[in-house]
Amino acid sequence: DVLRSASLPIWVALGVLCAAKIARVYFDIPWFHMMGDPAAITGWPFYLGFVSNAGALLWAAAASIFFFSYHLHRTSGGDAEWGRFALCSGLLVGLLGLDDIFMLHEAVIPKYTPISQTLFVAMYAGLAALYVVRFASLIAQTAYPLLVGAVAMLAVSVGLDQMKDIFSIVVFGQGYLEDAAKLLGI
């Protein structure tokens, strides 16, 4: 069991490399664009995307903690409901992190599917609402004011993004405020 758990990162890395190969063949994307560092590819300074990269690390850290908690509950005979809560929390946070890193709702989904950005964001809101309803009794036993604050910050970030995209309303410092709220929400 330990060896299997330890090999998971290798399987994830192989999956990423396979996905890169498929994208290379199917979309004719240059290898350097997928394998290289964005600052090296663009010729921009090393601090390109500093806050965004910090956010990606925080998403990954949060999801990892939830998945590790799930593993501990499963292997130690802990309360199964708390284990499910940790697993679903990790999946939700991981999904939001992947969306943030790969700009799924902003670039990928609207470009490659018939689903609009607004509908996709609404689906996330629905998924989050289901999560809260499903685990409300457990959330009430946690430091939930932190969760409420995080959700509020993410909502502010999404709201500012949607204001710009749907209504073409731009607030002074909107880009900074949107990304700062998102980072605080993460």
N, CA, C and O of each residue as an XYZ file, in Angstrom:
744
protein
N       0.833     -1.200      0.000
C       0.000      0.000      0.000
C       0.875      1.260      0.000
O       0.556      2.237     -0.677
N       1.979      1.238      0.759
C       2.880      2.384      0.807
C       3.523      2.603     -0.559
O       3.616      3.736     -1.032
N       3.966      1.516     -1.191
C       4.592      1.639     -2.504
C       3.597      2.177     -3.528
O       3.949      3.009     -4.364
N       2.362      1.705     -3.463
C       1.333      2.179     -4.391
C       1.078      3.666     -4.187
O       0.982      4.416     -5.158
N       0.967      4.099     -2.934
C       0.751      5.521     -2.642
C       1.935      6.354     -3.098
O       1.757      7.449     -3.632
N       3.144      5.843     -2.892
C       4.349      6.583     -3.272
C       4.499      6.697     -4.780
O       5.142      7.625     -5.270
N       3.909      5.758     -5.526
C       4.051      5.794     -6.977
C       3.028      6.712     -7.652
O       3.122      6.950     -8.856
N       2.060      7.226     -6.906
C       1.037      8.090     -7.500
C       1.626      9.294     -8.237
O       1.194      9.584     -9.353
N       2.602     10.009     -7.651
C       3.177     11.143     -8.397
C       3.798     10.723     -9.733
O       3.769     11.486    -10.698
N       4.352      9.529     -9.787
C       4.936      9.049    -11.051
C       3.832      8.854    -12.080
O       3.986      9.234    -13.241
N       2.712      8.259    -11.654
C       1.590      8.058    -12.572
C       1.000      9.387    -13.035
O       0.611      9.532    -14.194
N       0.938     10.348    -12.127
C       0.440     11.676    -12.506
C       1.377     12.306    -13.531
O       0.919     12.856    -14.532
N       2.689     12.230    -13.290
C       3.664     12.791    -14.230
C       3.560     12.113    -15.599
O       3.618     12.781    -16.631
N       3.406     10.783    -15.604
C       3.247     10.076    -16.881
C       1.955     10.499    -17.582
O       1.926     10.626    -18.806
N       0.899     10.715    -16.818
C      -0.359     11.192    -17.396
C      -0.206     12.574    -18.024
O      -0.736     12.838    -19.103
N       0.519     13.447    -17.340
C       0.760     14.794    -17.868
C       1.575     14.712    -19.160
O       1.265     15.398    -20.134
N       2.605     13.885    -19.169
C       3.422     13.741    -20.374
C       2.618     13.150    -21.531
O       2.787     13.569    -22.676
N       1.753     12.189    -21.247
C       0.881     11.626    -22.295
C      -0.074     12.686    -22.824
O      -0.292     12.781    -24.032
N      -0.646     13.487    -21.918
C      -1.545     14.564    -22.345
C      -0.798     15.567    -23.224
O      -1.344     16.051    -24.215
N       0.445     15.878    -22.864
C       1.252     16.793    -23.679
C       1.506     16.212    -25.062
O       1.450     16.935    -26.057
N       1.784     14.922    -25.134
C       2.026     14.259    -26.427
C       0.755     14.289    -27.283
O       0.817     14.564    -28.481
N      -0.391     14.008    -26.668
C      -1.665     14.037    -27.402
C      -1.949     15.454    -27.901
O      -2.363     15.644    -29.045
N      -1.725     16.446    -27.035
C      -1.947     17.841    -27.439
C      -0.995     18.239    -28.557
O      -1.376     18.970    -29.470
N       0.227     17.766    -28.488
C       1.223     18.057    -29.527
C       0.766     17.520    -30.875
O       0.852     18.214    -31.888
N       0.281     16.287    -30.886
C      -0.141     15.649    -32.136
C      -1.478     16.218    -32.609
O      -1.625     16.578    -33.777
N      -2.443     16.298    -31.706
C      -3.806     16.679    -32.089
C      -3.931     18.161    -32.435
O      -4.611     18.519    -33.397
N      -3.277     19.025    -31.653
C      -3.404     20.473    -31.856
C      -2.171     21.103    -32.500
O      -2.150     22.310    -32.742
N      -1.143     20.296    -32.780
C       0.100     20.777    -33.382
C       0.719     21.924    -32.572
O       1.151     22.937    -33.122
N       0.746     21.732    -31.265
C       1.336     22.719    -30.358
C       2.834     22.446    -30.270
O       3.237     21.306    -30.043
N       3.665     23.470    -30.447
C       5.109     23.247    -30.333
C       5.483     22.731    -28.942
O       4.918     23.163    -27.937
N       6.436     21.807    -28.897
C       6.873     21.231    -27.626
C       7.287     22.301    -26.641
O       6.926     22.236    -25.466
N       8.032     23.273    -27.096
C       8.554     24.308    -26.213
C       7.433     25.053    -25.509
O       7.600     25.480    -24.366
N       6.284     25.220    -26.176
C       5.161     25.925    -25.549
C       4.573     25.134    -24.393
O       4.062     25.723    -23.440
N       4.637     23.814    -24.461
C       4.099     22.997    -23.372
C       5.148     22.650    -22.327
O       4.820     22.507    -21.150
N       6.367     22.518    -22.725
C       7.407     22.042    -21.816
C       8.194     23.183    -21.174
O       8.781     22.999    -20.107
N       8.215     24.333    -21.794
C       9.042     25.431    -21.307
C       8.371     26.281    -20.246
O       7.152     26.243    -20.077
N       9.163     27.029    -19.552
C       8.683     27.977    -18.561
C       8.111     29.193    -19.301
O       8.724     29.659    -20.262
N       6.957     29.716    -18.881
C       6.356     30.864    -19.588
C       7.296     32.055    -19.725
O       7.308     32.702    -20.772
N       8.081     32.363    -18.700
C       9.005     33.499    -18.796
C      10.073     33.237    -19.852
O      10.462     34.148    -20.582
N      10.550     31.995    -19.936
C      11.565     31.656    -20.935
C      10.968     31.697    -22.338
O      11.623     32.147    -23.278
N       9.734     31.232    -22.484
C       9.084     31.205    -23.791
C       8.841     32.615    -24.311
O       9.085     32.906    -25.482
N       8.359     33.484    -23.434
C       7.995     34.836    -23.861
C       9.163     35.809    -23.839
O       9.102     36.870    -24.460
N      10.236     35.449    -23.118
C      11.352     36.377    -22.982
C      11.085     37.439    -21.929
O      11.829     38.415    -21.826
N      10.044     37.260    -21.156
C       9.712     38.212    -20.099
C      10.529     37.889    -18.851
O      11.176     36.843    -18.791
N      10.507     38.783    -17.847
C      11.306     38.553    -16.628
C      10.826     37.336    -15.833
O       9.711     36.851    -16.024
N      11.688     36.858    -14.944
C      11.411     35.661    -14.138
C      10.163     35.803    -13.275
O       9.556     34.797    -12.907
N       9.768     37.028    -12.945
C       8.620     37.225    -12.064
C       7.287     37.233    -12.818
O       6.249     37.555    -12.239
N       7.311     36.888    -14.081
C       6.079     36.780    -14.867
C       5.096     35.852    -14.152
O       5.425     34.699    -13.874
N       3.915     36.338    -13.860
C       2.886     35.527    -13.224
C       3.165     35.182    -11.776
O       2.696     34.153    -11.289
N       3.919     36.021    -11.075
C       4.314     35.739     -9.694
C       3.114     35.406     -8.803
O       3.113     34.371     -8.137
N       2.104     36.262     -8.785
C       0.939     36.038     -7.919
C       0.141     34.845     -8.412
O      -0.342     34.047     -7.608
N      -0.002     34.715     -9.715
C      -0.717     33.565    -10.278
C      -0.023     32.255     -9.914
O      -0.682     31.282     -9.547
N       1.294     32.230    -10.013
C       2.051     31.026     -9.646
C       1.926     30.725     -8.158
O       1.822     29.564     -7.764
N       1.935     31.763     -7.333
C       1.743     31.557     -5.894
C       0.362     30.961     -5.641
O       0.205     30.073     -4.803
N      -0.635     31.455     -6.369
C      -1.977     30.897     -6.243
C      -2.023     29.429     -6.638
O      -2.686     28.628     -5.979
N      -1.323     29.073     -7.710
C      -1.278     27.669     -8.146
C      -0.672     26.784     -7.065
O      -1.154     25.679     -6.816
N       0.389     27.272     -6.424
C       1.001     26.511     -5.337
C       0.035     26.346     -4.165
O      -0.028     25.280     -3.553
N      -0.714     27.398     -3.856
C      -1.676     27.322     -2.748
C      -2.825     26.367     -3.071
O      -3.252     25.601     -2.207
N      -3.332     26.405     -4.317
C      -4.375     25.448     -4.716
C      -3.863     24.019     -4.527
O      -4.543     23.169     -3.951
N      -2.657     23.778     -5.020
C      -2.088     22.429     -4.938
C      -1.868     22.013     -3.486
O      -2.135     20.869     -3.119
N      -1.387     22.928     -2.671
C      -1.156     22.613     -1.259
C      -2.474     22.278     -0.560
O      -2.550     21.305      0.189
N      -3.498     23.073     -0.801
C      -4.793     22.836     -0.162
C      -5.375     21.495     -0.598
O      -5.835     20.712      0.233
N      -5.352     21.235     -1.901
C      -5.886     19.955     -2.391
C      -5.090     18.791     -1.810
O      -5.671     17.777     -1.424
N      -3.775     18.925     -1.744
C      -2.925     17.856     -1.200
C      -3.255     17.580      0.262
O      -3.310     16.423      0.679
N      -3.470     18.617      1.029
C      -3.814     18.434      2.438
C      -5.136     17.677      2.567
O      -5.259     16.774      3.395
N      -6.114     18.042      1.754
C      -7.401     17.337      1.801
C      -7.246     15.873      1.392
O      -7.803     14.984      2.036
N      -6.494     15.625      0.326
C      -6.305     14.234     -0.113
C      -5.531     13.420      0.921
O      -5.825     12.244      1.136
N      -4.545     14.045      1.560
C      -3.798     13.354      2.604
C      -4.710     13.055      3.798
O      -4.634     11.981      4.395
N      -5.567     14.012      4.135
C      -6.527     13.799      5.230
C      -7.476     12.652      4.895
O      -7.802     11.833      5.754
N      -7.909     12.604      3.655
C      -8.764     11.497      3.234
C      -8.022     10.165      3.397
O      -8.578      9.197      3.916
N      -6.797     10.128      2.960
C      -5.986      8.909      3.070
C      -5.847      8.489      4.544
O      -5.975      7.309      4.869
N      -5.585      9.456      5.426
C      -5.460      9.140      6.848
C      -6.765      8.576      7.416
O      -6.751      7.605      8.172
N      -7.887      9.191      7.047
C      -9.177      8.694      7.534
C      -9.448      7.279      7.028
O      -9.948      6.427      7.763
N      -9.115      7.048      5.781
C      -9.381      5.741      5.179
C      -8.514      4.650      5.791
O      -8.999      3.553      6.068
N      -7.251      4.940      5.999
C      -6.331      3.904      6.466
C      -6.337      3.728      7.976
O      -5.931      2.678      8.473
N      -6.789      4.737      8.717
C      -6.760      4.624     10.180
C      -8.113      4.226     10.762
O      -8.268      4.131     11.980
N      -9.081      3.998      9.896
C     -10.397      3.629     10.403
C     -11.144      4.806     10.988
O     -12.028      4.628     11.827
N     -10.800      6.006     10.556
C     -11.480      7.206     11.046
C     -12.915      7.276     10.541
O     -13.361      6.432      9.765
N     -13.608      8.275     10.987
C     -15.011      8.486     10.606
C     -15.121      8.603      9.083
O     -14.489      9.466      8.473
N     -15.921      7.736      8.479
C     -16.055      7.688      7.020
C     -16.626      8.993      6.459
O     -16.254      9.409      5.362
N     -17.516      9.632      7.195
C     -18.118     10.885      6.716
C     -17.076     11.991      6.619
O     -17.077     12.764      5.662
N     -16.184     12.069      7.610
C     -15.100     13.056      7.545
C     -14.160     12.720      6.396
O     -13.628     13.622      5.748
N     -13.953     11.450      6.139
C     -13.125     11.042      5.004
C     -13.734     11.489      3.686
O     -13.037     12.012      2.816
N     -15.046     11.281      3.540
C     -15.741     11.735      2.316
C     -15.658     13.250      2.180
O     -15.472     13.776      1.082
N     -15.797     13.943      3.300
C     -15.692     15.401      3.301
C     -14.305     15.827      2.809
O     -14.188     16.725      1.975
N     -13.262     15.185      3.325
C     -11.897     15.521      2.903
C     -11.699     15.213      1.421
O     -11.097     16.009      0.701
N     -12.200     14.065      0.959
C     -12.055     13.695     -0.447
C     -12.776     14.687     -1.355
O     -12.203     15.166     -2.334
N     -14.026     14.995     -1.033
C     -14.786     15.937     -1.863
C     -14.189     17.337     -1.806
O     -14.213     18.061     -2.800
N     -13.659     17.721     -0.659
C     -12.990     19.023     -0.544
C     -11.763     19.068     -1.445
O     -11.524     20.056     -2.138
N     -10.985     17.981     -1.425
C      -9.801     17.910     -2.282
C     -10.158     17.950     -3.754
O      -9.492     18.621     -4.541
N     -11.215     17.228     -4.129
C     -11.644     17.228     -5.528
C     -12.122     18.607     -5.962
O     -11.790     19.060     -7.058
N     -12.901     19.283     -5.113
C     -13.401     20.615     -5.451
C     -12.258     21.619     -5.552
O     -12.173     22.374     -6.520
N     -11.387     21.627     -4.560
C     -10.252     22.556     -4.572
C      -9.321     22.241     -5.744
O      -8.824     23.150     -6.410
N      -9.090     20.958     -5.992
C      -8.245     20.571     -7.118
C      -8.826     21.016     -8.449
O      -8.099     21.495     -9.319
N     -10.137     20.858     -8.610
C     -10.808     21.297     -9.839
C     -10.684     22.807    -10.016
O     -10.371     23.282    -11.107
N     -10.928     23.557     -8.951
C     -10.801     25.018     -9.035
C      -9.356     25.420     -9.339
O      -9.113     26.368    -10.086
N      -8.404     24.696     -8.757
C      -6.997     24.987     -9.038
C      -6.632     24.708    -10.484
O      -5.943     25.504    -11.122
N      -7.095     23.572    -11.004
C      -6.827     23.255    -12.418
C      -7.457     24.296    -13.333
O      -6.860     24.703    -14.330
N      -8.668     24.721    -12.986
C      -9.324     25.759    -13.780
C      -8.499     27.034    -13.764
O      -8.308     27.671    -14.800
N      -8.014     27.403    -12.594
C      -7.235     28.633    -12.469
C      -5.922     28.540    -13.241
O      -5.549     29.471    -13.956
N      -5.234     27.432    -13.099
C      -3.926     27.271    -13.745
C      -4.057     27.242    -15.271
O      -3.286     27.892    -15.977
N      -5.039     26.484    -15.775
C      -5.161     26.293    -17.222
C      -6.225     27.177    -17.859
O      -6.552     27.013    -19.035
N      -6.771     28.124    -17.075
C      -7.758     29.081    -17.578
C      -8.924     28.366    -18.272
O      -9.363     28.769    -19.349
N      -9.412     27.303    -17.636
C     -10.466     26.492    -18.253
C     -11.709     27.317    -18.551
O     -12.201     27.298    -19.679
N     -12.230     28.046    -17.557
C     -13.487     28.773    -17.778
C     -13.305     30.012    -18.641
O     -14.268     30.507    -19.226
N     -12.076     30.517    -18.724
C     -11.845     31.735    -19.499
C     -11.462     31.462    -20.944
O     -11.876     32.194    -21.843
N     -10.678     30.421    -21.177
C     -10.137     30.207    -22.520
C     -10.481     28.851    -23.112
O     -10.882     28.770    -24.273
N     -10.334     27.800    -22.347
C     -10.460     26.452    -22.908
C     -11.917     26.093    -23.204
O     -12.257     25.766    -24.341
N     -12.768     26.153    -22.195
C     -14.164     25.721    -22.352
C     -14.905     26.559    -23.400
O     -15.539     25.984    -24.284
N     -14.851     27.900    -23.335
C     -15.565     28.672    -24.360
C     -15.029     28.461    -25.782
O     -15.778     28.571    -26.752
N     -13.737     28.160    -25.900
C     -13.138     28.009    -27.224
C     -13.393     26.628    -27.826
O     -13.623     26.506    -29.029
N     -13.351     25.580    -26.981
C     -13.408     24.219    -27.508
C     -14.726     23.496    -27.256
O     -14.887     22.351    -27.678
N     -15.668     24.140    -26.579
C     -16.979     23.522    -26.339
C     -18.066     24.564    -26.594
O     -17.768     25.754    -26.696
N     -19.313     24.131    -26.695
C     -20.397     25.100    -26.866
C     -20.839     25.748    -25.558
O     -21.800     26.518    -25.553
N     -20.167     25.458    -24.460
C     -20.540     25.989    -23.149
C     -19.928     27.375    -22.974
O     -18.729     27.561    -23.185
N     -20.755     28.344    -22.588
C     -20.255     29.704    -22.373
C     -19.515     29.796    -21.043
O     -19.699     28.968    -20.151
N     -18.685     30.812    -20.933
C     -17.951     31.045    -19.686
C     -18.922     31.249    -18.534
O     -18.714     30.709    -17.448
N     -19.972     32.018    -18.756
C     -20.946     32.298    -17.705
C     -21.630     31.023    -17.223
O     -21.802     30.829    -16.019
N     -22.018     30.163    -18.145
C     -22.654     28.904    -17.756
C     -21.679     28.020    -16.988
O     -22.065     27.374    -16.014
N     -20.429     27.987    -17.414
C     -19.432     27.175    -16.739
C     -19.195     27.679    -15.320
O     -19.089     26.878    -14.391
N     -19.111     28.986    -15.142
C     -18.949     29.567    -13.806
C     -20.179     29.255    -12.957
O     -20.050     28.960    -11.769
N     -21.364     29.318    -13.553
C     -22.591     28.973    -12.829
C     -22.581     27.504    -12.403
O     -23.083     27.159    -11.333
N     -22.006     26.640    -13.248
C     -21.896     25.224    -12.874
C     -20.992     25.061    -11.659
O     -21.267     24.238    -10.787
N     -19.922     25.833    -11.598
C     -19.057     25.802    -10.413
C     -19.834     26.248     -9.171
O     -19.723     25.642     -8.105
N     -20.613     27.305     -9.324
C     -21.403     27.791     -8.187
C     -22.383     26.716     -7.725
O     -22.567     26.511     -6.525
N     -23.006     26.038     -8.672
C     -23.922     24.955     -8.329
C     -23.216     23.804     -7.632
O     -23.729     23.241     -6.664
N     -22.048     23.462     -8.127
C     -21.249     22.389     -7.517
C     -20.851     22.770     -6.090
O     -20.913     21.940     -5.182
N     -20.448     24.015     -5.897
C     -20.076     24.489     -4.560
C     -21.287     24.478     -3.626
O     -21.167     24.130     -2.451
N     -22.450     24.860     -4.152
C     -23.670     24.840     -3.335
C     -24.023     23.409     -2.922
O     -24.399     23.169     -1.775
N     -23.904     22.460     -3.855
C     -24.144     21.050     -3.516
C     -23.183     20.573     -2.436
O     -23.577     19.860     -1.514
N     -21.947     20.963     -2.553
C     -20.918     20.602     -1.577
C     -21.307     21.123     -0.192
O     -21.263     20.383      0.790
N     -21.684     22.393     -0.123
C     -22.046     23.003      1.162
C     -23.280     22.327      1.749
O     -23.317     22.045      2.947
N     -24.281     22.067      0.930
C     -25.494     21.409      1.416
C     -25.166     20.004      1.910
O     -25.615     19.597      2.981
N     -24.386     19.269      1.131
C     -24.063     17.879      1.477
C     -23.280     17.787      2.788
O     -23.500     16.876      3.586
N     -22.365     18.735      3.002
C     -21.483     18.648      4.164
C     -21.735     19.757      5.190
O     -20.845     20.069      5.981
N     -22.918     20.350      5.192
C     -23.222     21.468      6.098
C     -22.980     21.111      7.558
O     -22.434     21.920      8.308
N     -23.376     19.917      7.969
C     -23.218     19.555      9.386
C     -21.740     19.433      9.766
O     -21.364     19.769     10.890
N     -20.913     18.964      8.858
C     -19.479     18.874      9.142
C     -18.821     20.246      9.070
O     -17.969     20.576      9.895
N     -19.218     21.040      8.088
C     -18.648     22.382      7.947
C     -18.928     23.188      9.213
O     -18.086     23.970      9.653
N     -20.120     22.995      9.802
C     -20.487     23.717     11.024
C     -19.567     23.369     12.197
O     -19.486     24.126     13.164
N     -18.879     22.240     12.118
C     -17.972     21.811     13.187
C     -16.533     22.287     12.957
O     -15.648     22.008     13.766
N     -16.308     22.989     11.874
C     -14.954     23.449     11.538
C     -14.843     24.948     11.832
O     -15.760     25.563     12.377
N     -13.708     25.510     11.458
C     -13.514     26.962     11.558
C     -14.180     27.597     10.342
O     -13.528     28.254      9.530
N     -15.490     27.389     10.233
C     -16.219     27.782      9.026
C     -16.196     29.277      8.709
O     -16.363     29.628      7.541
N     -15.999     30.186      9.681
C     -15.884     31.593      9.259
C     -14.754     31.806      8.246
O     -14.841     32.684      7.387
N     -13.688     30.994      8.353
C     -12.614     31.087      7.355
C     -13.121     30.658      5.985
O     -12.791     31.283      4.977
N     -13.922     29.598      5.943
C     -14.494     29.137      4.682
C     -15.421     30.202      4.103
O     -15.386     30.475      2.903
N     -16.244     30.800      4.949
C     -17.156     31.852      4.493
C     -16.356     33.014      3.906
O     -16.702     33.543      2.850
N     -15.289     33.406      4.594
C     -14.440     34.488      4.088
C     -13.777     34.126      2.765
O     -13.689     34.954      1.859
N     -13.307     32.873      2.660
C     -12.664     32.427      1.416
C     -13.655     32.428      0.269
O     -13.345     32.891     -0.829
N     -14.847     31.910      0.523
C     -15.878     31.887     -0.518
C     -16.259     33.311     -0.916
O     -16.478     33.590     -2.095
N     -16.340     34.206      0.061
C     -16.664     35.604     -0.248
C     -15.589     36.222     -1.139
O     -15.907     36.930     -2.094
N     -14.321     35.959     -0.832
C     -13.232     36.505     -1.643
C     -13.263     35.924     -3.065
O     -13.067     36.653     -4.037
N     -13.506     34.632     -3.180
C     -13.608     34.024     -4.512
C     -14.798     34.589     -5.270
O     -14.723     34.796     -6.481
N     -15.904     34.842     -4.560
C     -17.088     35.428     -5.203
C     -16.792     36.842     -5.698
O     -17.232     37.223     -6.782
N     -16.058     37.611     -4.920
C     -15.664     38.959     -5.352
C     -14.818     38.861     -6.618
O     -15.029     39.613     -7.569
N     -13.864     37.936     -6.631
C     -13.004     37.753     -7.794
C     -13.821     37.378     -9.029
O     -13.650     37.959    -10.100
N     -14.708     36.403     -8.862
C     -15.558     35.978     -9.989
C     -16.481     37.115    -10.419
O     -16.684     37.334    -11.614
N     -17.036     37.835     -9.453
C     -17.926     38.954     -9.779
C     -17.226     40.027    -10.598
O     -17.776     40.523    -11.581
N     -16.019     40.382    -10.195
C     -15.257     41.377    -10.954
C     -14.937     40.871    -12.352
O     -15.006     41.628    -13.320
N     -14.589     39.600    -12.461
C     -14.291     38.992    -13.763
C     -15.528     39.012    -14.657
O     -15.445     39.367    -15.833
N     -16.672     38.632    -14.095
C     -17.904     38.588    -14.877
C     -18.376     39.996    -15.251
O     -18.909     40.196    -16.342
N     -18.186     40.975    -14.357
C     -18.546     42.355    -14.686
C     -17.820     42.809    -15.939
O     -18.396     43.448    -16.819
N     -16.547     42.465    -15.997
C     -15.719     42.867    -17.138
C     -16.147     42.122    -18.400
O     -16.296     42.727    -19.461
N     -16.346     40.799    -18.282
C     -16.624     39.976    -19.456
C     -18.050     40.132    -19.981
O     -18.259     40.179    -21.193
N     -19.020     40.212    -19.091
C     -20.423     40.249    -19.526
C     -20.906     41.670    -19.785
O     -21.531     41.949    -20.809
N     -20.609     42.567    -18.845
C     -21.177     43.918    -18.922
C     -20.190     44.974    -19.388
O     -20.556     46.142    -19.520
N     -18.950     44.587    -19.637
C     -17.890     45.520    -20.045
C     -17.723     46.667    -19.047
O     -17.378     47.789    -19.418
N     -17.975     46.357    -17.768
C     -17.786     47.338    -16.701
C     -16.393     47.125    -16.127
O     -16.024     46.016    -15.739
N     -15.627     48.213    -16.081
C     -14.281     48.130    -15.544
C     -14.169     49.107    -14.379
O     -14.487     50.288    -14.517
N     -13.722     48.614    -13.248
C     -13.528     49.397    -12.041
C     -12.043     49.728    -11.938
O     -11.207     48.920    -12.343
N     -11.699     50.891    -11.407
C     -10.301     51.266    -11.242
C      -9.584     50.198    -10.420
O     -10.042     49.835     -9.336
N      -8.475     49.700    -10.927
C      -7.696     48.675    -10.233
C      -8.341     47.301    -10.261
O      -8.023     46.447     -9.434
N      -9.249     47.082    -11.211
C     -10.023     45.848    -11.250
C      -9.153     44.598    -11.352
O      -9.416     43.613    -10.661
N      -8.135     44.616    -12.189
C      -7.268     43.450    -12.338
C      -6.587     43.090    -11.029
O      -6.531     41.922    -10.644
N      -6.067     44.109    -10.348
C      -5.423     43.868     -9.053
C      -6.437     43.346     -8.042
O      -6.181     42.362     -7.349
N      -7.593     44.011     -7.961
C      -8.612     43.608     -6.989
C      -9.105     42.189     -7.257
O      -9.294     41.410     -6.323
N      -9.313     41.852     -8.521
C      -9.790     40.502     -8.890
C      -8.777     39.436     -8.458
O      -9.148     38.430     -7.854
N      -7.509     39.663     -8.770
C      -6.484     38.671     -8.448
C      -6.162     38.647     -6.960
O      -5.869     37.584     -6.412
N      -6.210     39.808     -6.293
C      -5.965     39.843     -4.846
C      -7.069     39.094     -4.103
O      -6.794     38.328     -3.179
N      -8.327     39.321     -4.511
C      -9.446     38.612     -3.881
C      -9.323     37.112     -4.105
O      -9.582     36.324     -3.196
N      -8.927     36.714     -5.317
C      -8.772     35.281     -5.606
C      -7.683     34.675     -4.737
O      -7.879     33.601     -4.169
N      -6.541     35.339     -4.620
C      -5.452     34.808     -3.809
C      -5.880     34.681     -2.342
O      -5.570     33.683     -1.692
N      -6.581     35.677     -1.828
C      -7.062     35.604     -0.441
C      -8.102     34.485     -0.289
O      -8.166     33.840      0.757
N      -8.914     34.253     -1.327
C      -9.883     33.176     -1.288
C      -9.238     31.808     -1.296
O      -9.707     30.891     -0.621
N      -8.177     31.667     -2.048
C      -7.458     30.393     -2.093
C      -6.916     30.092     -0.711
O      -6.271     29.062     -0.512
